[in-house]
Amino acid sequence: MDSGYLLAFDPFAIQFTESFGIRWYGLGYLGGFLSGYFFTAWLLAKPGMLLSRHLLEDFVFSVAVGCIVGGRLGYCLFYSPSLLTDFRDSFPFWGVLAVNEGGMASHGGIVGMVIAVLIFSRRHQISFWHLGDLVIYGSTLGITFGRLANFINGELVGRACNSSCIFPVKFPQDILTWPFYSPEKLLSLQGVVEKLGIEASSWRNMVNYGGKSQILDVMHQIVRSVQSGNKEIQDALKEVLIARHPSQLYAAFFEGLFLFLVLFWIWRKPQRPGVIAALFLFLYPIMRMFTEFFREPDLHVGFQLFGLTRGQWLSIIMLAVTSVFLIKILRSSAPKIGGWSKKPSK
């Protein structure tokens, strides 16, 4: 079996009970909002900014709500519409509200933030485009933290890679999909489940005649054992898994950090309101389309027309729409404002 780094991170940064604690994913969102807050506060200390410092907390809170609500609704609409009609007898009673089960869409989060900025702009009579510029830096840093959390969680995994991959990774969470999408692989886990004390014959019977929920319980036991540092199970599982691209790390860099650095450098000099926001909305789908070539599509969605993923098609639509805004902003005669460099612009 090909080599690769076995991801064994615990999704909990701090764990209080078996199912409750502070997760890295939540800290990723918190890191994005806090970094956005402090970076925007730094920008507002520069001359020429239109947002008053005393409105910063309300502004960041509004954008955070827009991001979370938009991200969740976007996932439900674009990737899992069945959640919209998934009503339950127990808390949280509606599949849309079951955020603990995962499922956020970055395209939906962007739409949510745009709506939040629009509402805030109208309420406080501040330029929508200028507010859009300010929100971009926290957004790109938030994407960076969020994708790093995706990597730690072993979600949104990359496609299978060959020996040319610089950093191949094996994700234990892969096996959680096997009962539904690759049942033929389950018997290959015989050596792994034996480490849990399950006899080979019992495992074969479970695979052949047991229910998916019973098998899935064993899958979760394996993943938890890997994350808790069980070396025997780690070694046994590593022989079964395939190596994948760490697409989450590619996305953290290209969709997040890289765009942050580019847009930060561009705004060292005053720009017309909306230039930074329009450039982000133009560049992000390009970066997303690129990183999607290394990411495994959602298994329940699969590849779409022309072999592209759902994320790539959403990015193509976004690129087409935002290109119009970028051209409009670049042709605008509005006066330039902002800029963080102490050197005067020429």
N, C-alpha and C positions, 0 to 999 in steps of 0.2 A: 504494500500500500504506500502511496506517495507520502512524503513527509510534509510537515506543516506544524505551525504553532497551535496548540490546543488552548482555546479560550476557556479560562476557568475563573473568570471574575464573578464575584457575588453581586447580584443586582442591587442588594441593599448596601448603602453606605453605613447605616446604623440600623440594626434589626432589634425590635422589641419583642415580637412574638413570631411564630412561624410564618404568618402572612401579613404582618404589620410592621412598618418601619419607614425609615427615610431612604428612598430609592435614588439611585444615581440619575434616573431619568427626570425625577422631580427636581433634583439639584441642577440638572442641565437647564431646565426652564428658569429656575431661580437665578442661575448664573447669567443667563441671557438678559433677564429683566434688570438685575442689579448692575451689570456692566453697561447696559443701555442707559440706566439712570445716571450713573456716575460720569459716563462719557458725555452724555447730553448736558449735564451740569457743567462740565469743563468747557463745552462749546458755548454755552450761554454766558460764560464769563468773558467771551470775546466780543468785541464791538460789532454792531450790525445785525444782531440776532433779534427776531421779532417776538419770540416767545418769552414771556416774563418768567423770572426764576420762581416766583411764588405759585405759578401754575404747573411747574414741572411734575410734582407728585401726581396731580390729577391727570396730566397728559400720559405719563408712563402707565398709570393704572388703567386708563381707557384703552391704550394700545395692548396691554397685557390681556385684558378681557377679550378684545377683538381677536387677538391671536389664538387664544385657547378655544373660544367658541367657534371661530372660523375654521381652525384646524380640525376640530372634532366633526363639525357638520360637513366639512369638505371630505373627510374620510368616509363618512356615511354616504354622501351623495356620489362620490367618484369611485369608491372602492368596495363599499359594503352596504348597498341600499337596503338590504334585509333588516339592518339595525333600526331603520325608521319604523318598522311594524313589529319590532320585537318587544312585546309587552310582557312583563314578568310578575310573578306573585310576591317576590321578595325584593328588597332594596338592591339596586336603585330603581327598580320597577320598569325601566325603559332602556333598551339596548343603547340608545344614543348617549345616555348618561353613564354607561358602564365604562368609564375611562380607565378604570383599574385593569381592564382586560386589554388595553392598548388600542392604538388606532388613531393616528393624527396625520393629516395631510398638509404638507408645507404650502402647496398652492392655495388650499383653503385658508390656511393661516395668513397668507399674504392678503387675500381678499378681505378677510376679517379685519386686518389692520388698516387697510385702505378705508373701509367703512367707518372704523373707529376714528381715524384721522379726519375724515370728512365731517362727521358729527361734531367732533371737538372744534374743528375749524369754524363751522357755522355758529356754534354756541358762543365762542369767544371772539369771533370776527378777526381771525388770524389767517394769513395766507395758507391755503391748503397745501400748496406745493412746497412752501418753506417748512411746514410741519412734516411733510413727507420726507424732505431731506434729512431732518433731524432724527427721524425714526429708523432710518436705514442702518445706522451704525450699530444700534442695539440689536437690530434684526440679524445682521450678518454675524455678530458675535453669538447671538442666540442660536443660530443655525450651527455654528461651530460646536458649541457646548451640547446641543441636542444630538448631533451626529456622533459625537464621542460617547454620549450616553447610549445611543443605539448600538454602538460597537460593544460596550460593556455588557449590554443586555443580550447580545447575540441575535439581534433582530435586524430586518432589512439586509439580509446577508448577501454576499457577492456571488457571482456565478463561479462555477467550477473553473479552476485555473490549472495550467500546466507548469512545467519546470521553469518557464520564463518569468513566472510571477516572483517579484522580489520578496514579498512577505506573505506567503500562503498561510491561511488560517483555517483551522478546523473548529466548527461551531457545534458544541454539544446539543444546542437547541434544534439542530437539524432533525433529530430523531423524533421530536414532538409532532412533526408533520407526517411521519411514515405511516401511522395507522390509517391516515386518510388518503394520502397521495402515493405512497410507495410501500404498500404492505408486503411486497416481495422481499424487502430488505430486513424485515423484522427478525427472521430466523438467524441472520448474521450477528445478532446481538446475544446469541446463546452464551458465549464466553463472558460477556459483560454481566448478564443477569445472574450467572452462577456466582459472581462476586457478591451479589446481594443475597445469596442463599437460596435462590430459586433453581431447582434442578432442571436439567436440560429437557427431560420428558415433560415436566410441568409447563415449561415455557412453550414447547411445541404445541401442547394441547391448548394453551391459552391463545396462541397465535391462530391456530386452526379453528378453534371452536368458541373461544372467549369473545366477549364484547369489546368494543373499542374503548369504552371507559376504563375497563380493567387493565387493558394494555397500556392506556395512556397514564394510568397511575404509576405503572412500572417505569415508563419513560421519564416521568417527573422525578421519581426516586433516583434514577441514574443521573439526571442533570443536577439535582441537589447534591448528590454525592461528589460529583466532579467539582462543583463550586465550593464544597466544604473541604476540599483538599484530599479526597480519597485517592491515593496514588495508584492503587491496583486498578480501580475502575477507570481512572484517567488513562492509564497505559492501554488497557483493554479496548476502551472506546476509541482511542486515537487510531487503532489499527483498522477500524471499521469505517470511520468517517472519510469523506473526500475533502481535499483542500480547496478553499475558495479565496477569491479576491476579498480583501478587507475594504469593501466598497464604502462602508460607513466612514472610514478614515479618508478615502479619496473625496467623499462629499464634504466632510468637515473642512478640508483644505480648500477645494475649488469653489464650493457653494458658499462657504463661510469666510474663512480667514483671508483667502486670496482676494475676494471681492471687498472685504473690509479695508485691506491695505491699499488696493487700487483707488477706491472711492475716497478714502482718507487723504491720499496724496493729491487727488484731483481738487479737493476742497481746501487745499492749503492756500489757494487764492480765491477771492470772491467769485461766486458763480450766480447765474440767473436762478431764481427760485424754481425748483423742480428738476434741475439738471442732475443732481445726485440721485434723487428718487427715480427719475426716468432711466438713468443709466443702469441702476440696480435692476429695475423691472425688465430691462432689455438684456442685461448680461446674465442674470440669474437663470433664465430658461436655457441659455446656451450652455452654461456650466452643468445644469441639471441633465440636459440631453446627453452630454458627454459622460457624466458619472453613471448614468443609467445603463450604459453599455457594459458596465462591470457589475451591475446589481441584478440579482435574481428577481424577476417580477413576482408580484403577489401570486401565490399558487392558485388561489381561487379565481384569479383574473387571467393570468397567463399573458402570452404575447398577443398583440393586437395586429391591426392591418400593417402590412409590409414588414412584419417581424419586429415592430417597435413596441415598447411598453406603454401602459396607460400613462405613466409619468411623463414619457417623452411626448405623447400626443397632447397632453395638457400643456406641456412646455411650448410646443409648436403653436398652439392657440394663443398662449400668453405672449409669445414673441411677436406674433402677427399683430395683436392688439396694441401692445406697448410700443411697437415700432412707430406707430402713428403719434403717440404721445411724445416720444423722444424727438421726432422730427419737429413737432410743434414747439416744444420747449427750446430746442436749439435755434429755431428761427425767431423766437420771441425777442422783443426789443425791451423787455423789462430790465430795470437796473440790477446790476450784480450786487449781491450782499453776502455777508458771512466771511468765511475764510479764517484759518487758524494761524497761519504763518505770521511772524512778526515783521517779515520783510514786506515792504509795500509792493503791490502788484504793478507790473509795467504795462 
